[in-house]
Structure formats: structure tokens, C-alpha cells
Amino acid sequence: MNKKLLLGIPVGVIALGAAGYVGAAWYAGSQIEKRLNTGIADLTAASPLLTVSDVKTKRGIFRTEHDMTIGFNADCFTSGMESDSKLEEAMGKMKIHLHHVIHHGPLGF
């Protein structure tokens, strides 16, 4: 048999497997980003007490970083009460910053 053919078949199989692995990892990252955005939309729709801001997603082939800031809606706490500027100011300063690092790949590592 031809030596080039014997060498070319394993190299082709390895290249095809590597391309499949990278493609599957990219697809997993796109699904993660879609689900994160759906979860944020569900959160803001379900809870008028919370506000979500500064949503940033940095997606790579094998890793996704997602940042968001959750704050409290002061209007929900002060409705029906006299305007209390100190409460509104305190609620405006109360924020939770979430940073998610998600490693994804078709094999989980």
C-alpha cells in the first residue's frame, strides 16, 4: 500500500475528531449563553423587587465568563409610604455583582 495513504488516514481522522470537539464545545457555549439570557429575562419578569444591570458575556471556545449586577428596586419598597430619601439612597447602593466562569466542552473538561 501507499505510505502516504497509510499516514494520511490517521491524520485525517485525528483532524476530524479535533474539529468535532471544538465545534461541540462552541455549540455548548452558545446554548449556555442562550439559557443565561433566558434566566435573566425570567428573573426580571418574576420579581419586580430586583433589577438586573451590567450584563456582559465573554464567550470563548471552551470557557464563558458572565457578569451581571443585581440591584433592588427601591420603588417597590417605598410604594404606599412617604418618600424616604435615605431608604431610596440605601436601596440604590445595595447591589450584588455575580461573576460566573463556565468551562464547557463536550466531555466536560
N, C-alpha and C positions, 0 to 999 in steps of 0.2 A: 504494500500500500504506500501511497504517497506520504512522506513525512510531514509535509505542510498541512495536509488534511488531518493527520493524526494530532498535530499540535493545534490546529485551528478550531477543532470541535470543542475541546475542553475550555479554551479561551473564550469562545463564543457563549458557551453555557454559563461560565462564570460572569461574563459581562451582562448577559441577560438576567441572571439572578441578582446582580448588584443593582441594575436598573429597576427591577421589580421591587426590591427592598426600598430603594429611595422613593419610588413612586407611591408605594403603600404608606410610607411614613409621611409624605407630603399630603396624601389624601386624609390620613388620620388627623393631621394638623388642621386641615380645612374644616373637618367635621367638629373638632374641638372648638374652633373659633365660632362656628355657627351656633353650637349649643351654648356657649358662653353668652353670646349676644341674645339668644332666646331667653336664657335665665335672667339676664338683666332686665329685659322687657317685662317678663313675668313678675319680677320683684317690684318694679316701679308701679305696675298695674295693680298688684295685690296690696301694697302697703302705701297709703298716702302719707304716712309719717316719715318715710325715707326718701331721700333724693340721691340719685347716682350721678356723679360727675367725673370728669377727667378720665374717661375710659380710653385706654390705649392698649393696643395689642401689637406685639412684635413677634411675628411668626417666622421661624426658621424651618429647615427641613426636618430636624429631629427634636426641636425644642420650641415651645411657645411661651412667651412671657406676657402676662396680662396684668395690667394695673387698673385700679378703679378706686374712687373715693366715695364713701357712703356718708351722707350727712343727714341731719334731722330737719324736717320741715317745721319751722317754728310756728307757722300759721295754724297747724293742727293742734298744737298745744295751747295756743292763746285764743282760739276761737271761743266766743261767748264770754270772754273775760275782758277786763280793761287792758288797754295796751300797756305792756310792761317792757320797756326798752332793755332792761337788764336781762330779762329772760330771753328775749329775742336775740340779744347780743351773745349770750352764753350758748344758746342753741346753734347760732351761726358758726361758733368756734368749735363745736363738737363734731369732729369728723373722724372717720375710721378709714385708713388707707390700707387696701388689700393688694398684695403683690403675689401673684401665682406664677410658679415656674412649673411647666408641664413638659415632661420628657415623653415623647411619643415615637413610636416605631411599631412596625407590625409584630415584632417579637417582644415588645415591652421593655426594651433596654436601649 
